[in-house]
Amino acid sequence: MTEISNLTNETKPLPLDRLPAAVRRFVLQWGDMGGQWGVNRSVAQIHALLYISEKPMTAEEIADTLGIARSNVSNSLKELQNWKIISREPVPGDRRDHFVAETDVWDMAMRIAAVRKEKEIDPAIRVLETCLDEAAEEGAVSPEVTRRLNNMLDFTRSMDRWYRQMLRIPNATLVKMIRMGNKIVTLAGLTGNKSDGKAA
């Protein structure tokens, strides 16, 4: 990755097709996967490039490397900053904005989880609570529909509690918990295949 790490303010950044194959594949594939996660391809590619880069990069350098319009880069950088997985980093002697990505994958995952909770789970809880309030006021909703709405609200609140608990656990402890997964499954007697209901 010397081609990325050795970029300076005076040198023109190399285009993506001249970067090492592993770097090029990572950036392109990360962009493709972004679409499956509901993230714009350009946003995902920029995140991948910053994650793999060993030095801060300017918006101009990112645009030149990826062949993306400068306006697109600016909007993508704002979105990544909203996710709190990239940040500005001052570079001595250069007044331009430089950007770096969070490189601790666990911190990055927790930050993404926190934003997703705010954007997805919190609004879902508010909508379900409003629906149940309206159902109670109107009196026109059947008991079965009310039961189903309550079940959905209970589930969403449970996910919210789980999210908040996970976000409070130190990364080192969380890693240990995840690595204990097989032991926990064994202790719980859940070693069988859930689909066939048979124990191993």
ABEGO torsion letter per residue (X at the ends): XAAAAABBAABBBBBAAABBAAAAAAAAAAAAAAAAAGBBAAAAAAAAAAAABABBBBAAAAAAAAGBBAAAAAAAAAAAAAAGABBBBBBBGBABBBBBBBABAAAAAAAAAAAAAAAAAAAAAAAAAAAAAAAAAAGABBAAAAAAAAAAAAAAAAAAAAAAAAAABBAAAAAAAAAAAAAAAAAAGAABBAAAGBBX
